[in-house]
């Protein structure tokens, strides 16, 4: 049975992910345990901050690994806790992404519409299968 997650990233790092065909997802040390629990077949949605849009869905294809190889543009963090992934679908241009407010009435994890920003903070969060399917369907359109 798959687990479902949402990665919160920025537009610059998202461009790297596209250029490198979503080869892996990287996380800071605070997410090590969660990433280590991910399994092949788990699904991940990409959410890009500042533009507030859902942009991609990937599938975990292997096991957790640690690497300090700098592959993202973030000068402050290497995102060394990594998991190999494969893209299921993605939108290249953030102008074309799925604006969170356009679908949030159908999302279970957006409980407070007035303070929704706090619900998409951090680099990783679990989401329900329902929310994954709503977001995936919107991205595929």
C-alpha positions, 0 to 999 in steps of 0.5 A, spaced: 500 500 500 502 506 497 504 512 502 502 519 499 507 525 500 507 533 498 514 536 497 514 543 498 520 546 494 522 553 490 521 554 483 529 554 482 530 547 485 524 545 481 527 547 474 533 542 477 528 537 478 525 538 471 532 538 468 534 532 471 528 528 470 526 527 477 532 522 478 531 523 486 528 528 491 532 531 497 530 533 504 534 536 510 536 533 516 529 534 519 526 529 514 531 523 515 526 519 518 520 520 514 525 519 508 528 513 510 521 510 511 519 511 504 518 505 500 518 503 492 511 505 489 510 511 494 507 517 491 510 524 491 506 531 489 511 537 488 508 544 490 512 550 488 512 556 493 511 563 492 507 561 486 503 557 490 502 551 485 502 544 484 506 542 479 508 534 479 507 527 481 513 522 482 513 515 484 519 512 489 523 507 485 528 505 490 531 506 497 533 512 501 540 514 501 545 519 503 549 524 499 553 531 499 553 531 492 551 538 490 545 538 485 540 543 487 542 551 487 540 552 494 547 555 497 544 553 504 542 546 504 545 540 500 538 536 501 543 530 503 537 525 505 535 522 498 530 518 495 530 515 487 524 517 484 521 517 477 516 522 474 509 520 473 507 527 470 509 534 471 508 541 468 514 545 466 512 552 466 510 555 473 505 559 470 501 553 468 501 550 474 495 548 479 493 554 483 492 551 490 486 556 491 483 553 485 482 546 488 483 547 495 475 546 497 477 538 495 483 538 499 482 534 506 489 537 508 487 545 507 483 545 514 483 553 515 482 557 508 484 563 512 491 561 514 492 556 509 500 558 508 501 554 514 499 548 511 504 548 506 510 549 510 516 545 511 519 541 506 515 534 506 508 532 509 504 526 508 497 527 505 491 522 504 490 518 498 484 522 496 488 529 496 493 525 492 488 523 487 485 530 487 492 534 485 494 528 480 488 529 476 488 536 476 496 536 474 494 531 468 489 536 465 
